[in-house]
Amino acid sequence: MKKITLIIGLLFICMSNSNAQSKRLLFKTAFGEFKVVLYDFTPNHRDLILKSIKDTVYQGALFNRIIENFVVQGGEHDIDIEKREAVDPQHRKPRLAAEFDQRAFHKMGALGAGRDGNPEKASFLNQIYFVVGKKISSADLDSLEIKKGIKYSKKQRKEYLAHGGQPRLDHDFTVFGEIYQGLDVILKISQVKTDQQDFPLEKVPFSIVEIKE
């Protein structure tokens, strides 16, 4: 019962935060469907994924890195990106500049862009993840503020303390959207059994379409 109440509360918060944004996506999986709002205040990442789904970048895509209480990651895997870029004769490593915004943080259900260890914290062009997170304490946030040299807003603290997330990723990875309907689906996917490399033991494909309303 507590889990159901938590999910309902999270969905209410997500829906209230999504009203002012203009672009939405529908993710389809064997575990069910969920809906995502893209933030207008991270326009470059918003536009990139909209272009990517039209260009079929995510056609036949998989959630290929799953860590319970952390993230569900999909699209091109880090290993495959590294191999592809290593053999590129022009040594290209295309990235999208980070877009950090105080309104975009790693709460439960947040949509983020994966990246490598580049110092600019720029994003991969074809890798995404969803936060499934864990419980967060005031002491955790206090410690992260000192370590990262940032200040969490009252809204962020309230959200993290009430529902958890992954604040240690803030200001290191770009968040550009969130799940506003169907959070339970990504939580189910986060519990899929994996090997020691965090690859799911069963394939978890997904497809994305833009919601036209």
ZIGI-V547460 format. One line per field, one symbol per residue. ss: DSSP state (@ for helix, = for strand, . for the rest). burial: 1 if it has 9 or more other ideal C-beta (glycine too) atoms within 8 Angstrom, else 0. A space follows every 50 residues. Layout:
ss=???
burial=???
This chain:
ss=.@@@@@@@@@@@@@@@@@....=======..=======....@@@@@@@@ @@@@......=======...=====..@@@@@@@@@.........=.... ......=..====.........=...=====..=...@@@@@@@@@@@.. ...@@@@@@@@@@.=.@@@.....=======.@@@@@@@....=.....= ....======...
burial=00000110111011101100101111101000111111110101110111 01100011001111111001111110110011001000000000110110 10011111111111100100111111111111100100011001100100 01000110111010111011001111111111101111110101000001 0001111101000
